[in-house]
Amino acid sequence: MPSLFIAGRSDWGVYQNPGDFEKMQKTACRRMVGTHLLNGAGHWVQQEQPEEVGKLLVQFLRGQA
């Protein structure tokens, strides 16, 4: 199953444990097709950057991520 990760660059969760973000990209999902840390967003990325999140989700669902 393809996977996509979208988070805010200012979300502390991404940096909580050093190396976990990189590990997730390589081992957590077999088909990680995209990881995006969006500027100008924190924990509520879908509300802080709704247009960019929507654009990335549409690309992913169309198989263009």
C-alpha positions in Angstrom: 0.0 0.0 0.0 1.5 3.4 -0.9 1.9 5.8 1.9 2.3 9.6 2.1 3.5 11.6 5.2 2.6 15.3 5.5 3.5 17.4 8.6 4.2 20.9 9.5 7.9 21.8 9.6 7.3 23.4 13.1 5.5 20.3 14.5 7.7 19.1 17.4 6.6 15.5 16.9 8.7 15.1 13.8 11.8 15.9 15.8 10.9 14.2 19.1 13.4 11.3 18.7 16.4 12.1 16.5 16.5 9.8 13.5 12.9 8.5 13.8 11.7 10.6 10.9 14.4 9.2 8.6 13.8 5.7 9.9 10.0 6.0 9.2 10.8 6.8 5.6 12.9 3.8 5.1 11.5 1.0 7.3 8.0 1.8 8.6 6.2 1.7 5.2 7.2 -0.5 2.3 6.0 2.0 -0.4 6.6 5.5 1.1 6.0 7.6 -2.0 6.4 11.0 -0.3 7.3 12.9 2.8 6.6 16.6 3.1 7.3 19.0 5.9 5.4 22.2 5.1 6.7 25.6 6.0 4.4 27.9 8.0 2.7 25.0 9.7 2.9 23.1 13.0 0.8 20.3 14.5 -2.4 21.3 12.6 -0.9 21.3 9.2 -4.3 20.6 7.4 -5.7 23.8 8.9 -2.6 25.9 8.7 -1.7 25.0 5.1 -5.0 23.6 3.7 -4.3 24.4 0.0 -0.9 22.7 0.0 -2.2 19.7 2.0 -5.1 19.3 -0.5 -2.7 19.6 -3.5 -0.4 16.9 -2.1 -3.3 14.6 -1.3 -4.8 14.9 -4.8 -1.3 14.2 -6.4 -1.0 11.2 -4.1 -4.4 9.8 -4.9 -3.7 10.2 -8.6 -0.5 8.3 -8.2 1.7 11.4 -8.9 3.2 11.9 -5.4 
